Each structure stands twice: as C-alpha cells, then as structure tokens.
Amino acid sequence: MSDQSPAPLGDDTSPTQFDEHAAGALPAPDPMEPVDRAEVIAEGGRKVSEWSARFLLIAAALGVLGWGLSKVWDGLLPLLLALLISSVLWPVVAKLKKWRVPHGLGALIALLLAAGFVAAMLSYVAPSVVSQWPQLWSSAITGVRRLQDWVAGPPFNVHDDELNLWIDQALNWLQTHSSELLGQAVSLGGSVGSGVVKLLLTLVLTFFFLKDGVKFIGVVQGVVGRRAGFHASELLTRMWNTLSGYIRTQAIVSFVDAFFIGLGLVLLGVPLAMPIAVLTFMAGFIPVVGAVSVGTLAVLVALVSNGFYTALFVLILIIGVQQLEGNVLQPLLQSKVMKLHPVVILISVVLGGVWAGIIGMFLAVPVVAVLAVVFRYLGDLTDLRTGEKVAGDIAWATDEGQHVASESERASVLFRAALSLARLRHDPVATHTPHQATEPDDAASDVPAAGPRSATGRPRLPSLPRPWRRRGDADQ
C-alpha cells in the first residue's frame, strides 16, 4: 500500500477528488453496455416531481396565509399602522428615557407632540385652501371655457350642441343610477365611521408599543425557548431597524421633494402651493405612484389657473425633482436600509394597491422590506452552515446574533462531517467488488484507503468539537 493518507474531513480539499491511482480504479465507460436513457430521464423526472411538489405546497401555504389575512385584515391594519407610527416616535421616547422620563410618560409626550404637529400643519394648510379656492374655481371655469374653444376648432371641431348632448347624457346616467350612488354614499359613511374606530385603535396600540415595546423581545424569548429566542431576538431587531430606517429616510426624501416643489410653485405664482407641497410630502410615502399622482395634480392646477406655459414649467420642475430623488437621494439614503431593486418596489406597490387600495400601496414597501430581512437572515445562516462565510463577515444586530453565529459555525463542522460521511459511503474506491477485494493487483494496492474505519467497516468520523458531541459518544 502507498504511504499516502486521505485528506482530513475538515480540509478544503473535496473528499471526492482522487489521485491518478484512484482515478484508475474507477469503472470506465463501456460502449457495449451504456446506461439506459430511461434511467437518466427517470432521474430527471424525479427531480422535477420533487420540486413541483414543493412548489405546490408553498403555493398552498401562501394561499391559506392570504385567505387568513383577508379575514383578519380589519384588525391587522391598526396593528401595522401602529408599528409604523411607533418606529417614527420611538427615538423621542428613547431620548426622554435618557433624561429619566418613564416609558409611559415618554410615550404620552411623543403622541401629544405628533398630534400637535399634525394639527399645526392642518391649521396652516386649511386657511390657505379656503382663501385661494374662489380664485382657483374662477380660473378653472376660465380654463374649461378655453378648452371648449380649443376643441371647437380644428382638428376636433366639437360644437356646443354636441357638448350639451354629452352633458345631458351624463345627467341622465346620474338620475338612472341614483339609488346605487346613494347606497355607495351610505357605505362610505359606514367606512368613515369604521375609519375613526381604526384610528383610535391605532393610537391606543401605538401608546402601548412605545410604553412596553422594550419588553416584547423578552416575552418572545420566554415563549419560544432559549435556542429559538436567540434567533427571534436577532431577527426582530433587524426587522425593527429596517422598518424604522425606511420611515426616517422616506420622510427625509419626501420633505426634500415637498420643499423644492412648493418653492417652485410659489415662485411660479401657482395657487394652492402649500397644500400641494403638503400632499407631496404625504404622497412621498407611496413610492412612484404617489409622486406621479400629486405631480399630475400640480400640473392641472397650474394649467387651469396660470396657463399652458406655467404648467409646462411646473412639469419640468416636478420631473427635475423626481430625478433628484431617484438618482441621488434614494440611492444615497435608502439603498443602505432596504436594499431592494426598484423593480421589486414598483411591483410591490402595484400588488399592494390591487389588494388593499391606497393603504396597501402605503404598506407594500415596508412589508416587502421586512420580508427581505427575513430572507437575508436565512441566507446568512445558510452561508455559515456551508462555510462560505464566517461570523466576522456578517453584521449582527444583537449579542444574541453573535451567539447564533458561533453556534452556527460549530454546527457547520458537524454538517460538513456528515456530508463527508455520506460521500465516503458512496466512494467507489472503498466499495470494490469481491474479486478486487480477494485478489488485489499491484495497481490496486497503490490506491490509498478511504480513511479510518470501525470494526463494522464503516468510515469513522473525526473527533468533533466538544459542544457538539453527544453524551455517551466516544472515539472508536
């Protein structure tokens, strides 16, 4: 036998790589007895069927989850909104805590400050709308008359009789569907009442989240246990950091958009400049769609009040601000927080709008960002298990995450050892035929052994680190 010894299982060298002598011991392809194509096709079919079954199970689970969420959506919506508001107000509560203000009192002060800010903003915007509305209404009437004169000429040539006919048809349609419209109005009244209840519930939940939120992770750890609690602490902290970071950065981006658009509208003399700026700030929390909607509104107001050229300048202003947001602010601020591709953001906003309207569009990006955090965490654990990364390569948010990293690194040793054992069991060098075992030739005698073996002939695993050796196990 040769003096060569097999590579240790912990080395980077794959146990399936052999030297020239071992390669010579492998069975050579026999053209007279090729592998049946049916076996190859059957193997591929088994793989396809396995992954198809997995896909169907995942799709069924997602369908059940979506059905369940639709049933509890009215109760889930205040919870999600409260989490978003809490992520905005939590820095205030934390700052007050450093000044030795209790969490309960700090939560109440933060909610009062937020309510005061909203009330001040509305009190500033409402008088502006009331004072400038008559001017905007008269400008809108003038703009409609200009539009009527424009469509009356070539190439449209729409006369007043045709316009009056269309107006009469619209009035007749309203009279015909008056009962349906009344029912929708009653339903809207019920929705308003339900919205008030949801708003009050959101405020109450926000108060308790700010007051007792610091105890939440401890409660979760006590429920799920010590080992799962480490994962829960790290994952929930990452989700909270992403959520709060998204809200803060989106607020900064929306404020910059509202400032420049409001300033431009004031300089151009467009009425309702400040209300449009406030709407721009609020719509900024709905990526892509919100900016387009408010921008269209600003152009229409400029068109009916100031004319075509002012509307053109407003359009150029809005496009310039959106370019500043998309090419400078979002890559600089949000890329480090969400790490989502713009296509993913756009698709999530569209799907959220289809599912739950404006509220769904508002919640779509935070929900997708949190889901991305979950997948990244699972990817980090996978990289540690496979050995592609070490604990120092990953930014952990908590001390519990550091503990998870160290345990995962130790578990990776056991995992790789188990894989090596499975490969050795299928090692063609170690599974000679009886003829090769009883009558070895010179070439076969030079093939290195597959590794140390036990009395039963199975490959023996190397000694594992002490924390991962089962009680009662001993080196054979």
C-alpha positions in Angstrom: 0.0 0.0 0.0 1.1 3.6 -0.6 2.2 5.9 2.2 -0.4 8.4 1.1 -3.1 9.2 3.6 -6.5 10.6 2.9 -7.1 14.3 3.4 -8.8 15.2 6.7 -12.5 15.8 6.5 -12.1 19.4 7.7 -9.8 20.4 4.9 -10.9 22.5 2.0 -10.0 19.6 -0.4 -13.1 17.9 -1.5 -13.2 14.2 -0.5 -14.4 13.3 -4.0 -11.1 14.3 -5.6 -8.8 11.4 -6.1 -5.2 11.0 -7.3 -4.3 9.2 -10.5 -4.2 5.7 -8.9 -7.7 6.3 -7.5 -9.0 7.6 -10.9 -7.7 4.4 -12.5 -9.8 2.3 -10.1 -13.0 4.0 -11.3 -15.1 2.0 -13.7 -14.5 3.0 -17.3 -17.5 3.7 -19.7 -18.5 0.5 -21.6 -19.9 1.3 -25.0 -21.3 -2.2 -25.2 -23.4 -1.7 -22.1 -24.4 2.0 -22.0 -26.6 3.5 -19.3 -30.2 3.2 -20.2 -31.7 6.6 -21.3 -34.8 5.7 -19.4 -32.9 5.7 -16.1 -31.5 9.2 -16.9 -34.9 10.5 -17.8 -36.5 8.9 -14.8 -33.9 10.6 -12.5 -34.7 14.0 -14.1 -38.4 13.3 -13.7 -38.0 12.5 -10.1 -36.2 15.8 -9.5 -38.9 17.7 -11.4 -41.7 16.0 -9.5 -39.9 16.7 -6.1 -39.6 20.4 -6.9 -43.1 20.5 -8.3 -44.5 19.1 -5.1 -42.5 21.6 -3.1 -43.9 24.4 -5.2 -47.4 23.2 -4.8 -47.1 23.0 -1.0 -45.6 26.5 -0.8 -48.3 27.9 -3.1 -51.0 26.2 -1.0 -49.4 27.6 2.2 -49.3 31.1 0.7 -52.9 30.8 -0.4 -54.0 29.8 3.1 -52.0 32.6 4.6 -53.5 35.2 2.2 -57.0 33.9 3.0 -56.4 34.1 6.7 -55.0 37.6 6.4 -58.1 38.7 4.4 -60.3 37.5 7.3 -58.4 39.4 10.0 -57.4 42.5 7.8 -59.7 44.9 9.7 -57.9 44.0 13.0 -54.4 43.7 11.4 -54.4 47.1 9.7 -54.4 49.1 13.0 -51.6 46.9 14.2 -49.4 47.6 11.2 -50.1 51.3 11.3 -49.3 51.4 15.0 -45.9 49.7 14.3 -45.1 52.3 11.6 -46.0 55.2 13.9 -44.1 53.7 16.8 -41.0 53.4 14.6 -41.2 57.2 13.9 -41.9 58.2 17.6 -39.5 55.7 19.3 -36.4 58.0 19.0 -38.3 60.6 21.0 -39.3 58.1 23.7 -35.7 56.8 23.8 -34.3 60.3 24.2 -36.8 61.1 27.0 -35.7 57.8 28.7 -32.1 59.1 28.8 -33.5 62.1 30.7 -35.0 59.6 33.2 -38.6 60.0 31.9 -40.5 56.7 32.3 -41.6 55.0 29.1 -45.3 55.5 29.8 -44.9 59.3 30.2 -42.5 59.4 27.3 -45.0 57.6 25.0 -47.7 60.0 26.0 -45.5 63.1 25.3 -44.4 61.6 21.9 -48.1 61.1 20.9 -49.0 64.6 22.0 -46.2 66.1 20.0 -47.2 64.1 16.9 -50.8 65.2 17.3 -49.7 68.8 17.7 -47.6 68.6 14.6 -50.5 67.3 12.5 -52.9 69.8 13.9 -50.5 72.7 13.2 -50.0 71.5 9.7 -53.7 71.3 9.0 -54.4 74.7 10.6 -51.8 76.2 8.3 -53.0 74.4 5.2 -56.8 74.8 5.6 -56.9 78.6 5.6 -54.8 78.7 2.5 -57.2 76.3 0.7 -60.2 78.3 1.9 -58.7 81.7 0.8 -57.5 80.6 -2.6 -60.3 78.3 -3.5 -62.5 81.1 -5.1 -59.6 82.2 -7.3 -58.9 78.6 -8.3 -62.6 78.0 -9.1 -62.9 81.0 -11.3 -59.6 80.1 -13.0 -60.9 76.5 -13.5 -64.1 77.9 -15.2 -61.9 80.1 -17.4 -59.7 77.1 -18.3 -62.8 75.0 -19.1 -64.0 77.7 -21.5 -60.6 77.9 -23.1 -60.7 74.1 -23.5 -64.1 74.3 -25.0 -63.0 76.9 -27.5 -60.0 74.8 -28.4 -61.9 71.6 -29.0 -64.4 73.6 -31.1 -61.7 74.4 -33.6 -59.8 72.1 -35.9 -58.9 69.3 -35.9 -61.6 68.3 -33.3 -64.5 70.5 -34.5 -66.7 69.7 -31.5 -69.6 72.1 -31.4 -71.7 73.3 -28.4 -74.6 71.2 -29.4 -72.5 68.0 -29.1 -71.1 69.1 -25.7 -74.7 69.9 -24.4 -75.7 66.4 -25.6 -72.9 64.8 -23.7 -73.8 66.8 -20.6 -77.5 65.7 -20.9 -76.4 62.1 -21.2 -74.3 62.4 -18.1 -77.2 63.9 -16.1 -79.5 61.1 -17.3 -76.9 58.5 -16.2 -76.8 60.1 -12.8 -80.6 60.0 -12.5 -80.7 56.4 -13.6 -78.1 55.2 -11.1 -79.1 57.5 -8.2 -80.1 54.6 -6.0 -76.7 52.9 -6.5 -74.9 56.1 -5.8 -77.0 56.6 -2.6 -76.1 53.1 -1.5 -72.4 53.8 -2.1 -72.7 57.1 -0.1 -74.2 55.2 2.8 -71.4 52.6 2.6 -68.9 55.5 2.5 -70.4 56.9 5.7 -70.0 53.5 7.3 -66.4 53.3 6.1 -65.8 56.7 7.7 -67.1 55.5 11.0 -65.0 52.4 10.8 -62.0 54.5 9.9 -62.5 56.6 13.0 -62.6 53.4 15.1 -59.4 52.1 13.4 -57.7 55.4 14.0 -58.5 55.4 17.7 -57.3 51.7 18.0 -54.1 52.6 16.1 -53.4 55.4 18.6 -54.0 53.1 21.6 -51.8 50.4 20.2 -49.1 53.0 19.4 -49.1 54.1 23.0 -48.7 50.6 24.4 -46.0 49.8 21.8 -44.0 52.8 22.9 -44.6 52.1 26.5 -44.0 48.3 26.7 -42.1 47.6 23.4 -38.8 47.1 25.2 -40.3 44.1 26.9 -41.6 42.4 23.8 -38.4 40.6 22.8 -38.0 39.2 26.4 -41.6 37.9 26.2 -41.0 36.2 22.9 -37.8 34.6 24.2 -39.8 33.2 27.1 -42.4 31.8 24.9 -40.3 30.2 22.1 -37.4 29.0 24.3 -33.8 29.7 24.7 -32.4 28.5 21.3 -35.2 29.9 19.2 -35.2 33.0 21.3 -31.7 33.9 20.1 -32.9 33.8 16.5 -36.1 35.7 17.4 -34.1 38.5 19.1 -31.7 38.9 16.2 -34.4 38.7 13.5 -36.9 41.0 15.2 -34.2 43.6 15.9 -33.1 43.5 12.2 -36.8 43.9 11.2 -37.3 46.9 13.5 -34.1 48.6 12.4 -35.1 48.2 8.7 -38.7 49.4 9.3 -37.6 52.5 11.3 -34.8 53.3 8.9 -37.2 53.1 6.0 -39.7 55.5 7.6 -37.0 58.0 8.6 -35.2 58.0 5.2 -38.6 58.2 3.3 -39.6 61.2 5.5 -36.3 62.9 4.5 -36.8 62.2 0.8 -40.5 63.3 1.0 -39.5 66.5 2.8 -36.9 67.4 0.1 -39.5 66.8 -2.6 -42.1 68.8 -0.9 -39.7 71.7 -0.2 -38.5 72.1 -3.8 -41.9 71.6 -5.4 -43.6 74.0 -3.0 -40.8 76.6 -3.5 -41.1 76.3 -7.3 -44.9 76.6 -7.2 -44.6 79.8 -5.1 -42.1 81.3 -7.5 -44.3 80.5 -10.4 -47.3 82.0 -8.7 -49.4 78.8 -8.8 -52.3 78.9 -6.3 -52.5 76.3 -3.5 -48.8 75.9 -3.5 -48.5 75.0 0.2 -51.4 72.4 0.2 -49.8 70.8 -2.8 -46.4 70.7 -1.0 -48.1 69.0 2.0 -49.7 66.5 -0.3 -46.3 65.9 -1.9 -44.8 65.1 1.5 -47.7 62.7 2.4 -47.7 61.0 -1.0 -44.0 60.5 -0.9 -44.6 57.5 1.4 -46.2 55.7 -1.6 -43.2 55.2 -3.9 -43.5 56.1 -7.6 -47.3 56.2 -7.6 -47.7 59.0 -5.0 -45.2 61.3 -6.7 -46.9 60.8 -10.1 -50.4 61.5 -8.7 -49.5 64.7 -6.9 -47.4 65.9 -9.8 -50.3 65.5 -12.1 -52.5 67.4 -9.7 -49.9 70.3 -9.6 -49.7 70.5 -13.4 -53.5 70.6 -13.7 -53.8 73.4 -11.1 -51.1 75.3 -12.9 -52.9 74.7 -16.3 -56.3 76.0 -15.2 -55.0 78.9 -13.2 -51.9 80.2 -14.9 -52.0 78.8 -18.4 -50.1 76.4 -20.6 -46.5 77.7 -20.2 -46.7 77.8 -16.4 -48.0 74.2 -16.4 -45.1 73.3 -18.7 -42.6 74.8 -16.2 -44.3 73.0 -13.4 -44.0 69.7 -15.3 -40.3 70.4 -15.8 -39.9 71.2 -12.1 -41.6 68.0 -11.0 -39.5 65.9 -13.4 -36.3 67.5 -12.1 -37.2 66.9 -8.5 -38.1 63.3 -9.3 -34.7 62.8 -11.0 -33.0 64.3 -7.9 -34.9 61.8 -5.7 -34.3 58.8 -7.9 -30.7 59.3 -8.8 -29.3 61.0 -5.6 -31.5 60.7 -2.5 -32.8 57.2 -2.8 -29.5 55.5 -3.7 -27.7 57.5 -1.0 -30.2 57.1 1.8 -32.5 54.1 1.1 -30.1 51.7 -0.6 -28.3 51.0 2.7 -31.6 50.5 4.6 -33.9 48.5 2.3 -31.5 47.0 -0.3 -34.4 46.5 -2.7 -34.3 46.8 -6.5 -36.6 49.5 -7.9 -38.5 46.8 -9.9 -39.3 45.0 -6.7 -40.6 48.2 -5.1 -42.8 49.0 -8.1 -44.3 45.5 -8.3 -44.9 45.5 -4.5 -46.7 48.9 -4.8 -48.9 47.8 -7.6 -49.8 44.5 -5.9 -50.5 46.3 -2.7 -52.8 48.7 -4.5 -54.7 45.9 -6.1 -55.1 44.1 -2.8 -55.9 46.9 -0.4 -56.1 50.2 -2.3 -54.2 53.3 -1.1 -53.4 51.6 2.3 -52.0 48.6 0.5 -49.8 50.9 -1.6 -48.6 52.6 1.6 -47.8 49.4 3.4 -46.4 47.5 0.4 -42.8 48.6 0.6 -42.3 48.3 4.4 -43.8 44.8 4.3 -41.6 43.7 1.4 -38.5 45.3 3.1 -39.3 43.2 6.3 -39.7 40.1 4.2 -36.4 40.8 2.6 -34.8 41.0 6.0 -36.1 37.5 6.8 -34.7 36.0 3.6 -31.3 37.7 4.2 -31.2 36.3 7.7 -31.9 32.8 6.4 -29.2 33.4 3.8 -26.7 34.4 6.5 -27.4 31.2 8.4 -27.0 29.1 5.2 -23.7 30.8 4.4 -22.5 30.0 8.0 -23.6 26.4 7.7 -21.9 25.9 4.3 -18.7 27.6 5.4 -18.9 30.3 2.7 -18.9 33.0 5.4 -17.6 33.3 9.0 -19.2 35.2 11.8 -17.0 38.2 11.2 -18.3 38.6 7.7 -21.8 39.3 8.8 -23.1 42.5 10.6 -25.0 41.2 13.6 -27.5 43.5 15.3 -27.5 41.9 18.8 -25.4 39.9 21.2 -27.8 37.1 20.7 -26.9 37.2 17.0 -23.2 36.8 17.9 -24.2 33.7 19.9 -26.1 32.3 16.9 -23.1 32.9 14.7 -20.8 31.0 17.0 -23.2 28.1 17.3 -23.8 28.0 13.6 -20.1 27.9 12.9 -19.8 24.9 15.2 -22.8 23.3 13.6 -21.2 23.7 10.2 -18.4 21.4 11.3 -20.9 18.7 12.1 -22.8 19.4 8.9 -19.7 19.1 6.7 -18.6 16.0 8.5 -22.0 14.4 7.8 -21.7 15.3 4.2 -18.2 13.8 4.0 -19.5 10.6 5.6 -22.3 10.4 3.0 -19.7 10.8 0.2 -17.4 8.2 1.7 -20.2 5.7 1.8 -20.6 6.1 -1.9 -16.8 6.2 -2.5 -16.1 3.8 -5.5 -12.6 3.2 -4.2 -13.9 1.9 -0.9 -16.6 -0.3 -2.5 -14.6 -2.8 -4.6 -16.1 -6.0 -5.9 -15.3 -9.3 -4.1 -12.9 -10.1 -6.9 -11.0 -6.9 -6.3 -11.0 -7.4 -2.5 -9.7 -11.0 -2.6 -7.2 -10.8 -5.4 -5.6 -7.3 -5.3 -3.1 -6.5 -8.0 -0.2 -4.1 -7.9 -2.2 -1.2 -9.2 -5.0 -1.6 -6.7 -2.5 -2.0 -3.9 -1.3 1.5 -4.6 -4.8 3.1 -4.1 -5.0 4.9 -0.8 -7.5 3.8 1.7 -10.7 5.8 2.0 -10.0 6.7 5.6 -10.0 5.1 9.1 -12.8 2.5 9.6 -14.5 1.0 12.5 -14.9 -2.7 13.3 -18.1 -2.8 11.1 -16.2 -1.5 8.1 -17.9 1.9 8.1 -15.8 5.1 7.7 -15.0 6.7 11.1 -15.9 10.4 11.6 -13.1 12.6 13.0 -13.4 13.9 16.6 -15.9 16.8 16.7 -15.7 19.9 18.9 -16.8 19.1 22.4 -20.0 21.2 22.5 -21.4 19.2 19.6 -20.5 15.7 20.8 -23.5 13.8 22.0 -23.5 12.4 25.6 -22.2 8.9 25.6 -20.3 9.1 22.3 -16.6 8.1 22.4 -13.8 7.9 19.9 -13.6 4.5 18.4 
